[in-house]
Amino acid sequence: MARPGLIHSPRGLPDTCALGRPPAAAAAAASMSGPTGETPSAIQICRIMRPDDANVAGNVHGGTILKMIEEAGVIISTRHCNSQNGERCVAVLARVERTDFLSPVCIGEVAHVSAEITYTSKHSVEVQVHVMSENILTGTKKLTNKATLWYVPLSLKNVDKVLEVPPVVYSRQEQEEEGRRRYEAQKLERMETKWRNGDIVQPGLNPEPNTVSYSQSSLIHLVGPSDCTLHGFVHGGVTMKLMDEVAGIVAARHCKTNIVTASVDAINFHDKIRKGCVITISGRMTFTSNKSMEIEVLVDADPVVDNTQRRYRAASAFFTYVSLSQDGRSLPVPQLLPETEDEKKRFEEGKGRYLQMKAKRQGQVEPQA
């Protein structure tokens, strides 16, 4: 296994983008490999952003970037999990840690997505992903996203069976210890989230503006072959893109302005979604600050072709959006008016998350002053 921190360009992957990398650099990257010459610890993919990737203001949808992040993650984790002789498997997304959208990506820019494996437990793989946007006219590059994803390998013979993960070689012992702490923390939070996500989004009658019922939205989608892996269950990136679309509708209904994704709290994937399921992606406003909105998104799957299984919660997350003026400046957000006791409780919980993240950011900035 190659040392974490190196960027590799695996054979057969169209990631040596001619717009962003000179031939010499592409050739050098393609020649790099781990000690076995088979499984790199990092890859890079890139593509130019098109009009159908963006909203009417030209800002690329957060869901489009999330989908690219997951594509890079599933490639590198699946390759790693199949790097040793044994039962073949496919890596499935279990969780995405908080993802900040540091800067919008625009139509015509190239998104460079770099992914590397940073930790492996017995049954899971941690992948760190960075996204850079490049203006190909000026050559200017900027960091737009950082994300951490967790995958588990499922057997191709039985997709309900979780296989063991080949170990990764660390350059420093501290890397393994830090990775183990991250693994234990995400495992605990994922289990807690699964137990508290039993409620559903109910439609309101004649809702008033700025209330939860006024902006809440749902999308119903039949899972088809194009949404799925070759093994019959949905790509994690497809689910994340749909979740972001619903969150965007909620935010736009609340603000009635141009809105963009600012961050996504941990996305937890509680169960696989199989081909033929009807999924309902529901979003509701939970909290507003002066310039941001928190939206809870729930994904429920209904296996309509399988009478033996009931509707179940497949994924959940909190998305944060901001409102922008025509020149890209942040606008004040209309304040949410919670009505029921449950809405007031969710508002206070959202306020707590907002204050906690605000304090964390201030703590990161202060030492640099």
N, C-alpha and C positions, 0 to 999 in steps of 0.2 A: 504494500500500500504506500502511495506517495505521501510525502510530508505535507500536512495541512498548510495552506498558504500559497501553494503553487497554482497557477492557472493553466489548465490543460485544455486542449481542443481534441476531443475524442474522434476517432475515425468514423466516417459516415455521418457525422452531425453537421448540418449546414450552419455552423456558427462562426465561420471565418468571413464575416460580412465584408464584402468588397468596399462598401461605403465607409466603413469605420476602421479597417485594419489594412496596412500595406501588405503586399504579397510576402515580403521577407518575414514580417512578424507573424503572418498566418502560418508560414511554413515552419518557423521556429516553434510556434505553439503546438502545431500538429505533431512535431517530433518528440515532444516532451511526454513522458509517461512515468508511472510508478516503477518500482523495482521489478514487478512482474510483467510490465509492459501492457497490462490489460485494463486495469481500473484506475483512472485518475481520481485524485481527491477533489478536483475542482474543474468546472467547465464554464464556458461563456456562450450565450446565444444572443442574437440581436436581430432586429428588423425595424424597418421604417414605419412610422405611424401614419395611418391613412384616415381619410375623413370619416369612415364608418367606425373608427376607433374612438371618436371624440363626440363631445356634446356640441350644441349649436354655437357655442362661443369659441370652439376650437381647442378646448382643453380635453386631453385624453381621459376617458372614463377610468376611475380607480379600478373598476372590475377588470378592465383590459390589462392593466399592469399586474394585478393579482393573478390573473390567468397565466401570464408569461412567467411570473415568479414560480408558480406551481409547476409549470411545464419543465423549467430548469431543475426544480427540486426532484420531480419524479424520475427524470432521466438519470441524474447522478445517483440517487438512492437505489433505484432498480438495478443499475449497473453494478453498484457496490455489493448489493445483496446476492447477486449472481456471479460474483467474482471467484468463488471457490466451487469446486466440484460438489454437486449435491442436488437436492431437489430444487427445480426451477421455481421462481417466485416473481411476484410483481409487488412493488412498493406502493402502499396506499396511504394517503394523507390522513393523519390523526389529529393534528393541531397546528395552528399558525399562531405564533406569539404576536404581541402588539406590533403593528406596522404603521410607521409614520410616513405620510406623504409630504416630504420636505419642500417639494417644488412641483408645480404642474408640468406635465409633458405636453407638447403642442404638436399639431399636425405637421408633418414634414420632418420632424426630428427623429433620430435613430435612438431606440432604447437598447442599451447594452445590459444584459442580465447575467451577473456572475454568481455562481453557486459553488459552495465547497462544503464537504463533510467535516464537521468539527467535533462530533462525539457519537459514539455508538454504545448502547446498552445491549443486553442480551437479546432483546426483541424490538429495538427501535433505533432509528437513525436521526441525528440532528443535522440539519442543513442550514447554513447561513447564506443569505442571498443579498446582494447589493445591486441596485439599478442605477445606471448613469444615463442621462439623456445627452445627446450630441446634436448640436446645430451644424449640419454638414456644409452650410454656406460659410460660416465663420470659424468652424472648428471648436467652438466653445463647448465644454462639457461641464455637467453639474450632477451631483449626487441627488437623486430624487427619492429613493426608497431603501430601507434596510428591513430585512425580515428574517425570522427564524421559524423553520418548519420541522415538524416531527413526522416521520414515516414508520410504518410497520410492514414487514414483508409477509404476504399471504401466498400460500402454496397454489400453484396452478392446478394441481390435482383436486384440491379442496380449498376453496377461497375462504372458508371459515377457520382454517388452520393457520396460526401464526408461526412462522419459522424463526430460527435463530439467525442473528446478524453476524457476519464476519467482523472480527475486531479491526479497529483502525490503529495505526501506529502514530503515537504522539511524539512531537519533537521535544516537549517539556512535560514533566510530570504534573505541573500545575494545570495544564490544559485538561487533563483527564479529571482532576479533582473538581475544577470549575464546571466542566461538563456534567459531572455526576450531580452536582448541586442543582444545576438547571433542570436536569432530568427529573429529580425528585420533586422539585417545585411544580413543574408543569403537570406531572402525574397526579399530584394531590389536587391541583386546581381543576384539572379536567374531570376528575371524579366528583368534586363538589358541584361543578357546573351541571353535570348530567343529572344530578338529583334535584336541582332547583328549577329545572326547565320543564315543568309539567303543564304550565298554563298555555292558553291559546289567545290569539287576537280576535276579539269579537267586534263585528261592525256596529257602529252607532247610528241612531236615527236622528236626522236633521241636526247634525252637529254644528256648533258655533265655531267661528274662526278662531285659530290659535289653540284649539283644544286638541287632545290626543286623537279623538274620533275624527276630527276634521281632516287630518293629514294621513292617518294610517292607511296603508295600502297592502294589497296582496297580488301575487302573480301565480297563476296555475300553469304548470308546464308538464307535458307528457315526455318522459325520458325516452329518447330514441337512440338508434345506433350511433349517430354522430356525436352524441353526448358522452359515449361510454368508451372504456378501454376494450381491448379485444376479448376481455374476459367477462364482459357483461355488466360492469358497474360504473357509475358516473365518475369522470375525472373530477378531482377536488377543485381544479381551477374553473371548471364549468359552474359548479355550485357557487363558488365565491363571486364569479361575475354576475350571476343572477341575484345574489344577495346584495351586491353593490347597486344593481339597477333598482331594486325595490327601495333600498335606503335613499337613493338619489331622488326617487319619485316622492317619498315622504318629505324629504328636505325641501324640494322644489314647491310642493303644495303648501308647506308651512311659510316659506319665505317669498315665493313668487319672484325669484331673482335667479341669476346664474349661481349655481352651487358647485362645489368641488369637494372630493373626499380629502379630509385632513389627516385622519388616522383610523385604524381599525384595532380594537382590542382583540384579545385572543379569540380566534375562531376555533371552536371545538367541533370535531366531527364524531358524533356519538355512534353512528352506525353507517354501513354502506347503503347506497341507493342503487338498486338494480334496474336494468333495462326493463321498460314496460311499466314502471311505477309512475303514478301521478304525484308530483311534488307541489306543495303549496308553500311559497316563500312569503312570509308576512312581516311587515315592518311597522313599528310604531314609535313615535317620539317619546322619549323618557325624560330628557332634561335639556334645558337651554341655559347657556351663560349669555353674556352680552354679545359675544361674537361667534359662538359655536353651538352646534346642536348634536345631541347624542340620540342615536336611533337604534333600538333593539330589533334584530332580525332573527326570525325563527324559520327553520326549514323542517317541514313535516312530509313524510313519504307515505303514500297509500298504495300498497301492492295490489292493484285492482285485478290482476290476473292470477293472484294467489289467495284463495279464500282461507288458507290456514294461518295467514299473518295479518295482524291488525295494523292500523295506522300508527306510526311511531315518529319520534323526534330524531331527525338525522343530523342537524347542525344548528349552531346558534352563535351569535356574536353581537358586539356593539360597534356601530360605525359612528364616527364623528365627522360632521360636515361644517363647512363655513360658507358664508354668502359673500359673493364678490360683485363689485361694480363693473361697468363696461371697461374700465382701464385696469382691472385686476386688483383693486384695493378692497380690503376687508370692510364689510358693511355690518351695521348692527342687526341682530337677529330678533324678530318678534318674540316676546316672552311667552313660553308655554303656560297654558292655564289648566292645570290638573283639576279634575272634578271629583272622581271617586277616591275612596281610601286607598285602593290599590295603585292608582295613578300617582297619588301624593307620596306613597311609600317608594315607588319606583323613581320619582323625581328626587327624593332625598338620597336614595342610593346612587343615582347618577351624579348628584352634586358631590357626594363623597368621592366618587371616582375622579371627577373633574379636579377637585381640590388636591387630591393625592397626586395626580399626574402633574398639576401645576407646581406643587412643592418639589416634586422630583426634578422637574426641568430647571427650576430656580437653583436647586442644589448643584446641578451639573454646570450651570453657567457661572455661579459665584466663584469657584476656585480658579477660573480662567481670567478673572478680572485683575 
